[in-house]
Amino acid sequence: MPYLLRAAALTDAPAVTELLNEIDRIEIGRPETDLHTVEADLKHPEVDLDRDSWLAFDGPRLVAYALVWDESRGERVDADHYVLPDHQRAGELLLDAMEARALEKALANGASRAVVHLHLNVAPTLDLELIRARGWSVVRRYHVLERPLRPGEDLSPRPAEGVRLRACADEADRERVHALYQATFAEHFDFQPRAYEQWLHDIDADRLDWSLVWLVSTADLGDAGFLIARDDREAMGWIRSLGVVRQARGRGLGGLLLRQAFGAFAARGRETVGLGVDTENATGAPELYARNGMSVHFAVDTWETVLS
């Protein structure tokens, strides 16, 4: 029986979430995908669901899902792709569709080629020989780290003299976090500059608890770093982003922000906190996280293909 392919709609979010959690159980041993995360992807203003999303059904069962989006306005296009192990042909059909659409988007941007990135677990349900044969290769590895929290021990830290730590309180603070994000992540692999309104969509700001976003400042530099945390994941508290400007690195500000997040999550009764990090990050982030008790939960590879 052939697979039925169609575009996704926002009403498909529960079914997509169920599929992704089934894949989570295979790849990492437990479900860690939340409905609101899938909804945010499907609602992203730079995604045209009719042209940029695909579902594959085996009878009534959803067995594969793919999505492409473009933040570069150039040749760089991002993609998601998920397939159940016994349905590799469905996965291949979605790869065909998403590669064709990615090239179409890049050409419409005026680029001569599409450079497509896809994140996959290091032991994914997708057959890696299938994508290698299509010209995909690994260009980066990320670790998802986690750390158990200890109520009564993980407490909000006391900043050193001349250092101020404050929660993001108003629109001006939000704009400042955005500016610091753009400045501190500009040197990171795969960074795409984002205007303020675009960035708000990227971080799903409508659902973000801004009391879990902090700014750190020093007497000589002013605002020098930030941390964005989220408490809307079922599996664990989550640190989405942490950045410290180059001039302020080495002063313990990153550790201060981390411990602030640990204390806040412990006070809320969370048992675990997690985050993702580029293993080739040159700012010292992997070492910072290790010093603060974080260890590898699972690994994700960035795969790349160039289409023309």
C-alpha positions in Angstrom: 0.0 0.0 0.0 1.5 3.4 -1.0 2.1 6.1 1.6 -0.3 9.1 1.6 1.6 12.4 1.6 0.1 15.7 2.5 1.1 19.1 4.0 0.8 19.5 7.8 -1.8 21.8 9.5 -1.7 23.3 13.0 -4.4 20.8 13.9 -1.9 18.0 13.2 0.4 19.2 16.1 -0.9 16.5 18.5 -0.2 13.7 16.0 3.2 15.1 15.2 4.0 15.3 18.9 3.0 11.7 19.3 5.2 10.6 16.4 8.2 12.6 17.7 7.8 11.1 21.2 7.7 7.6 19.7 11.0 8.4 18.0 12.3 9.9 21.3 11.7 6.6 23.1 13.7 4.8 20.4 16.6 7.3 20.3 17.0 8.5 23.8 14.8 6.2 25.9 12.1 8.6 27.0 9.6 11.0 25.5 10.8 14.6 25.6 8.8 16.5 22.9 6.1 18.9 24.1 3.0 19.9 22.1 3.7 23.6 22.4 7.2 23.1 20.8 5.6 21.5 17.8 2.9 24.2 17.6 5.6 26.9 17.7 7.4 25.2 14.7 4.2 24.9 12.7 3.2 28.5 13.5 6.5 30.1 12.7 5.9 33.1 10.4 8.7 32.0 8.0 7.0 28.6 7.4 4.3 28.2 4.7 2.8 25.0 5.8 1.2 24.2 2.4 4.6 24.3 0.8 7.2 23.8 3.6 5.7 20.8 5.5 5.0 17.1 4.8 3.3 14.3 6.6 3.5 10.6 5.5 0.8 8.2 6.5 0.7 4.4 6.4 -3.1 4.0 6.4 -4.3 6.1 9.3 -0.9 6.0 11.1 1.5 9.0 10.8 5.0 7.5 10.2 7.1 10.5 9.0 7.2 14.3 9.2 9.4 17.0 7.6 9.6 20.7 7.7 11.9 23.3 6.0 12.4 27.0 6.9 14.6 29.8 5.8 16.2 32.4 8.2 19.1 33.4 6.0 17.3 35.0 3.1 20.2 33.5 1.2 21.5 30.0 0.5 21.1 28.6 4.0 18.0 26.5 4.6 17.1 24.5 7.7 15.1 21.3 7.8 13.6 18.8 10.3 13.0 15.2 9.3 11.6 12.3 11.4 10.6 8.8 10.4 9.8 5.6 12.1 12.4 2.8 11.6 10.2 0.5 9.6 9.2 3.2 7.1 12.4 4.3 5.4 10.6 4.6 2.0 8.3 7.2 3.5 11.4 9.0 4.9 13.0 9.0 1.5 9.9 10.5 -0.1 10.0 13.3 2.4 13.7 13.9 1.7 12.9 14.2 -2.0 10.2 16.8 -1.2 12.2 18.8 1.3 15.3 18.9 -0.8 13.4 20.2 -3.8 11.7 22.9 -1.7 14.9 23.9 0.0 16.5 24.5 -3.4 13.5 26.4 -4.6 13.6 28.7 -1.5 17.3 29.4 -1.9 17.0 30.2 -5.6 14.0 32.5 -4.8 16.4 34.3 -2.5 18.8 35.0 -5.3 21.3 32.3 -4.3 22.8 29.9 -6.8 22.6 26.9 -4.5 21.0 25.7 -1.3 23.1 24.7 1.8 20.7 22.6 3.9 21.2 21.7 7.5 19.4 18.9 9.3 19.8 17.9 13.0 19.7 14.2 13.8 20.4 12.1 16.9 23.7 10.3 16.5 21.8 7.0 16.4 18.6 8.1 14.6 15.6 6.2 13.3 16.4 7.5 9.8 18.8 5.2 7.9 22.1 7.1 7.7 23.2 5.1 4.7 20.2 6.6 2.9 21.2 10.2 3.4 24.9 9.6 2.9 24.0 8.2 -0.5 22.2 11.4 -1.2 25.3 13.5 -0.5 24.7 14.5 3.1 27.6 14.6 5.6 28.1 15.5 9.3 29.5 19.0 9.8 29.0 19.5 13.6 28.1 17.7 16.8 26.0 19.0 19.7 25.5 17.6 23.1 22.3 17.9 25.1 23.5 18.1 28.7 21.6 17.6 31.9 22.1 18.1 35.6 20.1 16.9 38.7 18.9 19.7 40.9 19.3 19.6 44.7 16.6 21.5 46.6 18.1 23.3 49.6 21.6 23.2 48.0 21.0 24.8 44.6 20.3 28.3 45.8 20.4 31.7 44.0 24.0 32.9 44.2 25.2 36.2 45.6 27.0 38.3 42.9 30.5 39.6 43.6 31.1 43.2 44.4 30.5 45.3 41.3 28.3 42.7 39.6 24.5 43.0 39.3 22.1 40.2 38.4 18.5 41.1 37.5 15.5 39.5 36.0 14.2 40.7 32.6 11.6 43.2 33.8 10.3 45.2 30.8 10.4 45.7 27.1 13.7 47.6 27.3 15.3 44.7 29.1 13.9 42.3 26.4 15.5 44.5 23.7 18.7 44.4 25.6 18.7 40.6 25.8 18.1 40.5 22.1 21.1 42.8 21.4 23.3 40.7 23.7 22.1 37.6 22.0 23.1 38.9 18.6 26.5 40.1 19.8 27.5 37.0 21.8 26.2 34.4 19.3 27.5 36.1 16.2 30.8 34.0 16.3 28.9 30.7 16.8 28.5 28.1 14.1 25.3 28.4 12.0 24.4 31.8 13.5 21.8 33.8 11.5 21.3 37.5 12.4 17.7 38.1 13.5 15.8 41.4 14.0 14.0 41.8 17.3 10.5 40.7 16.1 12.0 37.7 14.3 13.9 36.7 17.4 10.8 36.9 19.6 9.2 34.3 17.3 12.3 32.2 17.4 12.2 32.0 21.2 8.4 31.5 21.3 8.2 34.7 23.4 4.4 34.5 23.8 4.9 31.4 26.0 8.1 32.6 27.7 8.2 33.3 31.4 10.4 36.4 31.4 11.1 36.1 35.1 13.4 33.2 34.0 15.4 35.5 31.8 18.3 37.3 33.5 20.8 40.0 32.7 24.2 40.4 34.3 26.1 43.6 34.4 29.4 44.9 35.7 30.4 48.3 37.0 32.8 48.9 34.1 31.0 47.3 31.2 27.3 47.6 32.0 25.1 44.8 30.7 27.5 42.0 29.7 25.6 38.8 29.6 22.2 37.0 29.7 20.5 33.7 30.3 17.2 32.6 28.8 15.5 29.7 30.7 12.2 28.0 30.1 10.0 26.1 32.5 7.5 24.8 30.0 9.1 21.4 29.1 7.7 18.4 30.8 10.9 16.5 30.9 13.1 19.1 32.6 13.8 22.8 33.2 15.6 24.1 30.1 18.3 26.7 29.6 17.8 27.9 26.0 20.6 30.4 25.6 23.5 31.8 27.7 25.9 34.4 26.4 28.6 36.7 27.8 30.3 39.4 25.8 33.9 38.7 24.9 35.3 41.6 27.1 33.6 40.1 30.2 34.6 36.4 29.8 36.8 34.9 32.5 35.1 36.8 35.3 32.7 34.1 36.4 29.6 35.7 34.9 28.5 32.6 33.0 28.8 30.5 36.1 26.8 33.1 38.0 24.0 33.0 35.5 24.0 29.2 35.5 23.7 28.9 39.2 20.9 31.5 39.2 19.0 29.3 36.8 19.7 26.2 38.9 18.5 27.9 42.0 15.3 29.1 40.3 14.4 25.7 38.9 15.2 24.0 42.2 12.9 26.4 44.0 10.2 25.5 41.6 10.6 21.9 42.4 12.2 20.8 39.1 14.4 17.7 39.5 16.6 18.2 36.4 17.9 21.0 34.2 19.2 20.7 30.6 20.7 22.6 27.7 22.3 22.1 24.4 25.9 23.0 23.4 28.1 22.9 20.3 31.0 20.6 21.1 33.3 22.8 19.1 32.2 26.0 20.9 35.3 28.2 21.2 34.0 30.4 24.1 34.7 27.8 26.8 31.0 26.9 27.2 31.5 23.1 27.3 34.1 23.5 30.1 31.9 25.9 32.0 29.0 23.4 31.9 31.2 20.5 33.0 32.5 22.6 35.9 29.0 23.2 37.0 28.0 19.5 37.1 26.4 19.0 33.7 26.9 15.8 31.8 25.9 14.4 28.4 22.3 13.2 28.0 22.5 12.5 24.3 24.3 13.8 21.2 22.9 15.4 17.9 24.7 15.8 14.6 24.2 18.6 12.1 24.1 17.1 8.6 24.6 19.2 5.5 24.0 18.9 1.9 24.6 21.3 -1.0 22.0 21.4 -3.7 22.1 23.2 -7.1 
